């Protein structure tokens, strides 16, 4: 099955943009309007996921065995890394408890606020984004996306398995209803869930449109104009559009998925260069680990400030009234941007490790578990010295 290298590359670049968005470095590019709104790129993740999941499983979820295989593969795809990062944050809270006994306090008390003990189980079960009484941004706050995504996968699979004849119509209906609920600001369902559902099922519809247009392959000139125009429109909405941007960007992200799936323009050729698809493979690790890396850096600077008296942390009013945002600051724009580069490099290096030692083994495990080839694979790996 064809791999969409350009879409992979775009997903990797969106993940890097989210590193910048969450870094909050005072005089760096993090404060540009584009990066201040870069959290919207999660909508691209949803749309591309719907596109790829629909392509992979439409017509291939008709038996209990296939449904079980889907659940195992999807669980192995995200759960191990999610749990590993969650355990990191829980372990750090335990360390804070020990330090507090010796009189060393780091920002907030251990297991308080968004890291209260009551938030552990919802995070473990990936339900933190689905119920209003849970804190969707608790512990590893980017994992709210995985919370929504995982159960959208399960909803997709159950509909396709139990109602195969109506599945396409139901996916379209869910997409429309979710967009309407977003527009009407329907409050009974968390907004992030509605956003994820609208973009995910819109991505599934986008694949159907891609299949219909597949024989119409645009030339390089037309494809390049469409690619530049789509990226330009996304940039304009993110920098000039009125909040909230979710509906407009959801549509534009689906358009971007459709256009770049053809891989026909100049930008697509650039994104096929080796480094970009390699970054795309790391997207999930980048997304799930970047908050932990930023958190560790901020904590290290906090500890250094307590012993040296020189602080590189500055609290500034947030966009929401009454909130404060903690910024990293070196005092100069040059050094702040160099620090931003260091953060990106650190996240990518950590992501390479988690991809190799957590993601890849569990993806392989899920692939072979349901087929009964797990132990055979292990023997083959041992013979080859893997």
N, C-alpha and C positions, 0 to 999 in steps of 0.2 A: 504494500500500500504506500502510495506516494507520501513523502514527508514535505510539508510546506515550510521550507527553510526560511523564507522571507518572513512569514508570520511568526516563526520561532524567534527570529532576530528582533522583530518589533516587540515581542513579549519580553525579551531580555532587556531591551532598551527602556521599556516602561518600568521594569523592575528597578533599574538603576535610577530612573527619575524619582522613584519612590524613596530610595535611599537619600537623595538630595532633599526631597520634601520633608522627611522626618528628622533631618540632621539639625536644623535650627542653629546655624552658625552665623553670627550677627552680621558681618559685613561681606558675606559670600553670595554666591548665586542662589542660595536657598531662599533669599528674600525677593527674587524676581517673581512677578505675578504668575508666570507660567509654572514655576516650581511650587509656589504656594498653593496652587490648585492641582498639583500633580496627583493627589489622592484619587482624582477622577479616573486615572488610568486603570483602576481596579475594574471599571466597567468594560474595558477592553479585554481583560482576563476573562470575565464572564462571557462576553460575546464570542471570543475565540474558543472557549471551552464548549459552548453550545454547538458551534460550527463543527468542531472536531469530534465531539461525542456523538452527535447525530450521524456524521459521516461514517464513524467506525461501527456503530451498533444498530442503525436502522436495518431491519430485516434480520438481525442476528441476536435477538433476545426473545425467542419464541418458545424455549424450553426451560424447565427448572434448572437444568445443568448450566445453560448459558447465563441465566439470571444469577446463579451462584457464582459463576466465574466473574461476572461483572462486579458483584459486591466485593469479592476477594481482591480483585485487581485494583479497584478504586480505593479500597481501604488501605491496601499496602502502598498505594501511591502517595497518600498524604499523612496517614496516621502516625507512622514511626517518626518522621521528622517533626511533626507537630508535637508529639508527646516528648520527644527529646528536648525540644526548646522549652516546653512547658516545665519539664523537670529542672532545667537550668534555672528558670525564674523561681521555682519553688525552693530549690537548693540555695539560691542567693538570699531568699527571705529567711531561711534557717540560719544562714551565716550572719545575717543582720541581728537575729535574736541573740546569738553568742556575743557579737560585738557590743550590743547594748548592755549586756551584763557587765562588761568591762568599761562602760561609760562612753563608748564611741558610738555616736548616733549619725546615721547617714540619711539626710533629708527627712523621710517619713518613717514612722515606727514600722517594724516588721509586721507583715500580714495585716495591713490596714488599707483602707481605701479600695482602690481597684485590684489590690492583691489580698483581699480578705479571704480567710479559709473557705467561706461559703461559695467562692467563685471557682474553686478547684474542680469540683465535680462537673459543673456545666462546661468548663473548658475541656475536661477529659472526654466528655461525651459529645463535644462539638455542638452544643445547643445554646451557647452563650449569646448568639446573635438572634435567636428565634423567639425569645421570651422577654417581654419588657422589664421584668423584675431582675433579670440577670444583667450584668455589666458586659456589653459586647466587646468593650475595649480593655477587659481585665487581663492581667499577666502579659502575655505576648499579644499586644493589641492588634497587629496585622492579621492574627489568626481568625478574626471575625469573618474574613473572606472565605477561609477554608470551612468555617462553620456553615455558612450559607451554601457554598458550592457543594459540599458533601451531600447535603440532603436534597439539593436540586438534582444531583446525579441519581439519588435513590428514587426521587419522584419520577424522573424521566424513565428510569428502568421499569418501575412498576406499571406506569401507563403503557409503555411499549409492550410489556409482557402480557398484561391482562386485557388490554383493549387495542390490539394491533391495528384493527381496521379503522379505529377512530383516533389513533395516536396523533397523526399529523394535524387534524383539526383541533384536537385538544391542546397541542403545543401552541398553535396559533392563537387559540382562545386565551390561554394562560398569559401569553405575551401581551395581548391587547389589554386584558384585565389589569395586569401589573402596571402597564404604562398609564392607563386611566387612573388607577389608584394613586400613582405617583403624582399625576397632574392634579388630582382632587385632594392631595395630601391626606390620604386615608390613614387614620392614626391607629387602628386596631392591629395592624400588622407593621412591624418595624420597617422603617424606610429602607434600610440596607437590604432587607429581604426582598422587598418589592423591586429595588434597583437590580439586585442580582437576578431575580426571576425574569424581569423584563428583558435584560440584556442577554441572558442565557438562552431563552427561548427565541429571541430575535436572532441570535446566532444560528440556531437550528434552522430557522426560516431562510437565513442567508445562504446556508449550504444548499438548500433546495433551489434557490435562485442561481447559485453558482453552477449547479448541474445543468440547468436549463440554458445557461449562457456559455457553457463550456466549449461548444464548437465555435463560438464567436471569439476568436483570439485577437485582441487589439494589437495594432502595430506599435513599434517602440515609441513613436512620437505621441500618438493618442494616449497610450498607457502612461507615458511620463507626465503628460498634462494632467491626467486623472489622478495620478499619485501625488503630484505636487499640490494640486487643487484640494485634495482631501486632507492632506497634512496641514495645508494652510488654513483650511476651514476649522480643523480641530484646534490649531494654535489660536486662531482668532476668537473662537468661543471661549477657550480657557483663559484668555487674557482680557477680553472685552465683554464677554457675555454676562448677563445678570444671573445671580445666584437664585435658586440652585440650578446647576448645569446638567443634572443627570439625564434628563429626557433628550435634550439636543445632542449631548455627547454620546448617549447610547445609540442613537441613530447613526451618528457619524462614525462611531467605532465599527458598527456592522458594515457600513459602506467601505471603510478601510480594509476590513477583513475580506470583503468581496473583491475589491480591486487588487489588493496585494496577493490574493490567492493565485492570480494569473501569472505573477512574477515576470511581467513583460516589460516594465519600464526601466528607466535608468536608475532610479532609486532602488528598485528591486535588485538590479545587478550589483549595486554597491552593497546591499544588505546580504548578498550571497557570499561575500568575501569571508574567509575562514573565521575570523575573530567574532563576527556577529552571530552566526549560528551557534558557535561555542558558548557565547554569552547566553543565548536563548536556552540552551540546555540547563543552565544554572538558575533559570528564573524562579523556580519554586524555592530553592535553597536561599537565594538572595532575598526573596520576599519574606520567608519565615525567620531568617536569622538576622536581618539587618537591624531590627529593633534591639536585639540582644547585644549586638556589637556596639551600637550607639550608646546603649545603656551602660555597658562596661566602660566605655571611654569617659562618659560623664561621671561615673562613680569614681574612676581613677583620678580624675581631675578634682573631684570633691575631697577625696582623701589627701591629695597633694596640697590642696589649699589649706586644709586643717593643720598640716605640719609646717608648711612654708609661709603661710600668711598671704600668699599671692593667689588670687582666685581668677580662674578663666571662665567662670559661670556667671551669667547675668540674667536676672528675671525681668521680663518685659510683659506688659499687658497683652493678653491674647485677643483674637478677633471677637470671641464671645465675651460679653460684658461680665466683669467680675472674675475672669480667669487669668492666670499667669502662665507664661511659657518660659521655660528655662533655655537660654541660648548659650552656646559655646562662643567664646570671644578671646582672640589673641591681642586685640588692640589695633590691628592694621588689616586693610582689605586683602593685601597680598598674602599675609600669613593665614588669614581666615580661609581663603580659597585653597591654599596649600593644605590646610587641615581638612577641608572638604574632600580634596583628592585623596588624602590619606585614609579617610573614612571609607570612601568608595573602594579603594584597593583592599583595605582590611576586610570589608564585607565580601568581596569577590574571592579572596583567599580562603576565608572561612567557608564560603559556599562551595568552593572546589572540594574541600575536605568533607563537608556533609553530603555533598553529591556522591562522592566516591564511597564513603564508609557507611552512609545511612540510606540515602535514596536508592542508589543503584542496586545494592544487595536485596533490598526489600521489593523493588520492582521485579527483580529476577525471581525472588521467592513467590510473589503473587502470580507470575507468569507460569511457573511450573507446578505450583501447589495443586491447582484444580485438574491439571492434566496428568497428575500422578508421575511426573518426571523429576520431582525434586531431588530425590536421592541419587538418581542416575546422573543428574546434572552435577551434583557434588562430586561424584566419583570421577566424572570427566574433568572437572576443574582440578582435582587432585593430581590426575595423571599429567595434566598440562602444566602443573606448577602454579595454578592461579590461586 
